Amino acid sequence: MRVFRALGVDRLIVSNAAGGLNRNFRVGDLMIITDVINLMFDNPLRGPNDSSCGPRFPDMSRPFSPRLMALAEEVARRKGIALSWGTYAAVTGPCYETPAELRFMSRIGIDAVGMSTVPETIVARQVGVSEVLGISFITNVATGEVGPKVSHDEVLKAAAEGGPRFVDLVQGVVRQM
């Protein structure tokens, strides 16, 4: 993110493959990230601060751009792409979450969970990227109920099958940015 900003990047789209905790989500859904919860128990801004990169305590009250979220919704509507909205949480992984972890996350209001996006968003906000759009691709249902095992192959298959819709949405947003 710091290199991107040094190169002049002022707007950013972050994306991820995520497990859908929201019971309305299905494999293949696209979710606009409205907010995040950092469950990585670390922060990319810990340690010595280089103030030339940005403030020590960046404002995270609005991590994602309302304008870009509205733009994504407009592009999706025009292209017939269904979108959901929700809160994304990042965990360290690399294993998939236990049923108890998933139930906990669902109870605290998390709609989707994955292993990325939050650190990048934090640093983007610190370095002054003016607008960030976050999109989760729901690659598996993660309700915390005992069901079929989650396999990485199934996640990759879901991502490959839904990839064209995701690319179509992102390309449409980039063209309009």
C-alpha positions in Angstrom: 0.0 0.0 0.0 2.8 2.4 0.8 4.5 1.7 -2.6 1.1 2.1 -4.4 0.5 5.5 -2.6 4.1 6.6 -3.4 3.3 5.8 -7.1 0.3 8.0 -6.9 -2.5 5.5 -6.3 -5.4 7.5 -4.8 -8.3 5.0 -5.2 -8.2 1.3 -4.4 -10.3 -1.8 -4.8 -9.6 -4.6 -2.4 -11.1 -8.0 -2.7 -11.1 -11.4 -1.1 -12.6 -14.9 -1.1 -14.7 -15.3 2.0 -16.8 -17.6 4.0 -20.4 -16.4 4.2 -21.7 -16.3 7.8 -24.9 -14.4 6.8 -27.5 -17.1 6.4 -28.9 -15.4 3.3 -25.6 -15.7 1.5 -25.0 -18.5 -1.1 -21.8 -19.6 -2.7 -21.0 -17.2 -5.6 -22.5 -14.1 -4.0 -20.7 -10.8 -4.1 -20.7 -8.7 -1.0 -19.8 -5.0 -0.8 -17.8 -4.5 2.4 -19.4 -1.8 4.5 -17.1 -2.2 7.5 -14.5 -4.5 8.9 -13.5 -6.2 12.1 -9.9 -7.1 12.7 -9.7 -10.5 14.4 -6.1 -11.0 13.4 -5.0 -9.8 16.8 -2.3 -7.7 15.2 -2.2 -4.5 13.3 0.1 -3.5 10.4 0.7 -0.1 12.1 2.3 -1.6 15.2 6.0 -0.9 15.8 7.9 2.3 15.1 5.9 4.9 13.1 7.3 6.6 10.1 5.2 9.8 10.1 6.1 10.4 6.5 3.7 7.5 5.7 0.8 9.0 7.5 -0.6 9.5 11.0 0.1 7.1 13.8 -3.7 6.8 14.5 -5.5 7.0 11.2 -9.3 7.5 11.3 -11.1 4.2 10.5 -14.6 5.4 11.1 -15.3 5.1 7.4 -12.9 2.6 5.9 -14.8 2.3 2.6 -15.9 5.0 0.2 -19.7 5.6 0.1 -19.3 7.0 -3.4 -17.5 3.8 -4.7 -20.0 1.6 -2.9 -22.9 3.4 -4.7 -20.9 3.2 -8.0 -20.5 -0.5 -7.6 -24.2 -0.9 -6.9 -25.1 1.2 -10.0 -22.7 -0.9 -12.2 -24.1 -4.2 -10.7 -27.7 -3.1 -11.3 -26.9 -2.2 -14.9 -25.1 -5.5 -15.5 -27.7 -7.6 -13.7 -25.2 -8.7 -11.0 -26.7 -9.3 -7.6 -24.9 -7.7 -4.7 -25.1 -8.0 -0.9 -23.7 -5.7 1.7 -22.1 -6.5 5.0 -19.3 -6.5 7.5 -16.2 -8.5 6.8 -13.8 -9.9 9.5 -10.2 -11.0 8.9 -8.6 -13.8 10.8 -5.0 -15.0 10.5 -5.7 -18.5 9.1 -4.3 -20.5 7.4 -7.0 -23.0 8.6 -10.7 -22.6 8.1 -12.6 -21.5 11.2 -14.1 -23.9 13.8 -17.8 -24.0 14.2 -17.5 -22.2 17.6 -15.5 -19.4 16.0 -18.1 -19.1 13.2 -21.0 -18.9 15.6 -19.1 -16.3 17.7 -18.5 -14.2 14.6 -22.1 -14.4 13.5 -23.3 -13.3 16.9 -21.1 -10.2 16.8 -22.5 -9.1 13.4 -20.0 -10.4 10.9 -21.4 -11.4 7.5 -18.3 -12.8 5.9 -14.9 -14.0 7.1 -11.5 -14.4 5.3 -7.8 -14.0 5.8 -7.0 -10.7 4.1 -8.2 -7.2 3.2 -8.2 -5.7 6.7 -4.5 -5.0 6.9 -4.4 -3.6 3.4 -7.4 -1.3 4.2 -5.8 0.0 7.4 -2.6 0.9 5.6 -4.4 2.4 2.7 -6.3 4.7 5.1 -3.1 5.6 6.9 -1.2 6.6 3.8 -4.0 8.7 2.5 -5.6 6.7 -0.2 -8.8 8.8 -0.6 -11.2 6.1 -1.6 -11.3 2.3 -0.9 -13.9 -0.2 -2.2 -14.0 -3.6 -0.7 -15.7 -6.6 -2.4 -15.9 -10.2 -0.9 -16.6 -13.1 -3.1 -18.5 -15.7 -1.1 -16.8 -19.0 -1.8 -18.3 -21.2 0.9 -21.1 -21.1 3.4 -19.7 -20.8 7.0 -22.6 -20.8 9.4 -20.9 -22.8 12.2 -23.4 -25.7 11.8 -22.0 -29.1 11.2 -22.2 -29.8 7.5 -20.0 -30.7 4.7 -16.3 -30.1 5.2 -14.8 -27.0 3.6 -12.1 -27.8 1.2 -9.7 -25.5 -0.5 -10.4 -27.1 -3.8 -14.1 -26.3 -3.4 -13.2 -22.7 -2.6 -11.0 -22.4 -5.7 -13.8 -24.0 -7.8 -16.4 -21.5 -6.6 -14.0 -18.6 -7.3 -13.3 -19.9 -10.8 -17.0 -20.3 -11.6 -17.9 -16.8 -10.3 -14.8 -15.1 -11.5 -16.3 -13.7 -14.7 -19.1 -11.9 -12.8 -16.6 -10.5 -10.3 -14.3 -9.3 -13.1 -17.3 -7.8 -15.0 -18.2 -5.8 -11.8 -14.7 -4.6 -11.1 -14.0 -3.6 -14.7 -17.3 -1.7 -14.8 -16.4 0.2 -11.6 -12.9 1.0 -12.8 -14.2 2.4 -16.1 -16.5 4.7 -14.1 -14.0 5.8 -11.4 
